[in-house]
Amino acid sequence: MARRYDTNDATDRTTGLREAASAVRRGELVVLPTDTVYGIGADAFSSEAVAELLAAKGRGRNMPTPVLIGSPNTLHGLVTDFSEMAWELVDAFWPGALTLVAKHQPSLQWDLGDTRGTVAVRMPLHPVAIELLTEVGPMAVSSANLTGHPAPEDCDAAQEMLGDSVSVYLDGGPTPGNVPSSIVDVSGRVPVLLREGALSPEELRKVVPDLEVAN
């Protein structure tokens, strides 16, 4: 049966983060608040856990799961051919609502779906999320909704959709909004905006003037 913890209560937060970390290490699923919407997460390096995450959402392998990290330094072990422009985007917008698609290290033993050698990675601007990610390392995290349903802005909505497929729910109250992160592909020579979200092309071009926008 799923357990739920109020992270706005100091005691509940400590217990909830400990229980969530244990669940992730066991290969189970957790729901956590982020700076955009609530996410459903699993150990990024457990292919079984990631498969369970996709199944819980009713999502296919053709939509790979993004990875959340607790520090920009973690990128060094995850990605390769990371350009100077990509690091400038990290410096300007992380933690925050910017997802970067980069080539992942070929030696990594993970299966996030049909990624074609890339990974979508982000550092969220949310203290609960960062604390959990710092404790357990990179997590595969997708919006905590059933595919085709709205992304949840509170824990109630997430739990109503996902129920007991999730072991631990971390309830941080309503999220700031349901605007998703902007996604920029930095795997090529020129950064390409794949999805406009919280950050506009104009804001991004202040840092990387050569940014292109995908059709």
Salt bridges, closest charged atoms under 4 A:
GLU19 OE1 - ARG3 NH1 2.56
GLU28 OE2 - ARG26 NE 3.09
ASP35 OD1 - ARG122 NH1 3.00
ASP81 OD2 - LYS103 NZ 3.78
ASP111 OD1 - ARG61 NH1 3.06
ASP114 OD1 - ARG61 NH2 3.20
GLU131 OE1 - ARG13 NH2 3.00
GLU135 OE2 - ARG25 NH2 2.74
ASP156 OD1 - ARG4 NH2 2.75
ASP171 OD2 - ARG4 NH2 2.86
